[in-house]
Amino acid sequence: MTAIKVSSKVEEKVWNELKALARESHRNVSGVLTEAIADYVRRHRIRPDVLRHLDDSIKDNEELGRLLAE
């Protein structure tokens, strides 16, 4: 996988904790940071399949939605 260089600002305390975690786990900061970003994106992105299922559910239960809104 191709790596790119990024630049950003991070709170000093968080940066120090990240470096400590890298040291404790015998990894480099870049690897820990890459894993952290990947985990964050995975947890916060709504997958298209989920949105499709939600849309299908709303369509399938349109009458129930109207009844509940009354």
C-alpha positions in Angstrom: 0.0 0.0 0.0 1.3 3.5 -0.9 1.8 5.8 2.1 1.4 9.6 1.9 2.7 12.2 4.1 0.1 14.3 6.0 0.4 17.3 8.2 -2.0 18.3 10.9 -2.2 19.7 14.4 -2.9 17.5 17.4 -3.2 18.3 21.1 0.2 17.8 22.7 -1.2 15.4 25.4 -2.9 13.2 22.8 0.3 13.2 20.7 2.4 12.1 23.7 -0.1 9.3 24.5 0.1 8.1 20.9 3.9 8.1 21.0 3.8 6.2 24.4 1.4 3.6 22.9 3.6 3.1 19.9 6.6 2.6 22.2 4.7 0.2 24.5 3.5 -1.9 21.6 6.9 -1.9 19.9 5.5 -0.1 16.8 6.2 3.1 15.0 4.0 6.1 15.4 3.0 6.0 11.7 1.6 2.5 12.0 -0.4 3.3 15.2 -1.7 6.5 13.6 -2.7 4.7 10.4 -4.5 2.0 12.4 -6.3 4.6 14.5 -7.5 6.6 11.4 -8.7 3.4 9.7 -10.6 2.3 12.8 -12.1 5.8 13.2 -13.3 5.9 9.5 -14.7 2.4 9.8 -16.7 3.2 12.9 -18.0 6.6 11.6 -18.9 6.0 8.0 -22.4 4.8 7.2 -22.1 2.1 4.6 -24.2 2.4 1.4 -25.8 -1.0 2.2 -27.0 0.2 5.5 -28.6 3.3 3.9 -30.2 1.1 1.2 -31.7 -1.2 3.9 -32.9 1.8 5.8 -34.5 3.3 2.7 -36.2 -0.1 1.9 -37.5 -0.4 5.4 -39.0 3.1 5.3 -40.7 2.3 2.0 -42.0 -1.0 3.3 -43.4 0.5 6.4 -44.7 3.8 4.9 -48.3 3.2 6.2 -47.0 2.4 9.7 -45.0 5.6 9.7 -48.1 7.6 8.8 -50.1 6.0 11.6 -47.3 6.7 14.1 -47.1 10.3 13.0 -50.8 10.9 13.8 
